[in-house]
Amino acid sequence: MRSFKNHFSFFLALSAILFAVAFFMLSSKVVKEYEKLMNNDYNIIIVATKELNENAIKPAVPTLMSMQIMSSDKIINRLNNDISAKNLSILQNSLPKFYTLKLNALPSSEYMKELRNKLIKIDGVNKVETFARTHDKVYRSLKLSKAISQIFMFIVGFIGLLLMAKQVDVWIYEHQERIDIMRLFGAGFWLKSAVLYKSGFFASVFSTAFVCVVFYLLPTFGFANTLKEQISIVLPTISIDEILNLFAVSFLLSILVVSIVMKKV
């Protein structure tokens, strides 16, 4: 029972680190997906006094995905019964041209300002609307969520490593007699540490399996449906590559902590 408790402490600390890493990977994927959704709804509006084409815009906007002219037919149709055909024709010819630009990625605030300054200098363009205030709020929120998840990962990682090191000290105390005998017979460092590496390996396997099961079931939880309904984002399931990455992180951390603590013995 005592041995189980000692191994469980190491498993718990390692699982906490893996939860933080998995949460960071998940939040990065969710933020990236949300950026795609936001970019689908984001357009830059250009008001011009003459017709423009993509060849004129592309040098100023390298990330341009598509460009469309906005029809003025709705405005003309509303006035169709109020003014004469001649005046309507004059009005139609005097109306400025409106264009919508769609980018291939959600722009940063700095890049958006750069685009606006370049677009306004194009011949014939007299106004550019980037909806900067609304965009800045969304973009900063996305950046903040990324930063928070990253800070959370480092804090949990630091505390988890300290707890793992303390637990390795307990393991060394339990196996001190065996380690001393092997030292007397001239055993190498890796051989003396073999039993600790074995414990770390099994802790890595079980902690990785535990975290992966939780994150595999995460999309079935109630809040996942709420997230889908509110912002149209489906929580992604954990992939094979991510499972392998989590195991690699857990195994390397176990080896690292055991090696550092054993070096002090």
C-alpha positions, 0 to 999 in steps of 0.5 A: 500500500505504501509503495502504491502511494509513493508511485501514485504521487509520481503518477499524479505529478506527471499527469498534472504536467501532461494535462497542462501540455494537453490543454495547451495543445487543445487550446491552440487547436481551438484558437486556430479553428476560431481564427479560421471561422473569424477570418471567414466572416472578416472583410476589408471594404474599399471605396474607390472612384474607379474600377479596380482589379486584383492585379492593382490590389495584390502588390499591396495585399500579399495575403489577398484571397479574393476580391469582389465588387459590391453591387449598387443595384439595391440602392438604385432599385429603391430610387427607381420610382422617385427619380427620372431614368436620366437622373437615375443613370447619372446617379448610377455613374457617379456612385463610387465603387465598393469592393470587399477583400477577403484574406487567407488568414486573420491579420494581426493589428499591426498588419491590418494597419500596414494594409490600410496605409498601403491600400489608401495610397492606391490610385482611385481609392479614397476610403478603406474600412478595416473594422479595426476596433472590433477586430482588435478586440477579437484578435487580442482575446485570441492572443490572451487565451494562447498566452494564458494556456502557455503560462498555465503549462509552465507553472504546472510544469515547474511545480510538477517537476519539483513534486516528481523530484521529491518523489524520486528522493523517496524512491532512492530512500526505499532502494538505498540498500540496493543502490549501495550494494551495486555501488560497492560492486562497481555498477555503472550509473545507469545500472544503479538507476535501473529500478528508478527508470523502470518506475518512471517508465511505468508512471509515464505509460499510465499517466499518458493513458489516463490523460489521453482517455480524459481528452478523448472523452472531452468532446462528449462532455456537456460544455463541449455541446455548449461551445459548439452551439455558441461559437460553432466550434467542435472540440477536436479529439486527441490524435495519434501524433499528440498521444505519442508526443505526450508519451515522449514528454512524460518519458523524457521528464521521468528520465531527466528527473531521475537522472538529476536526482540520482546524480546528487546521490 
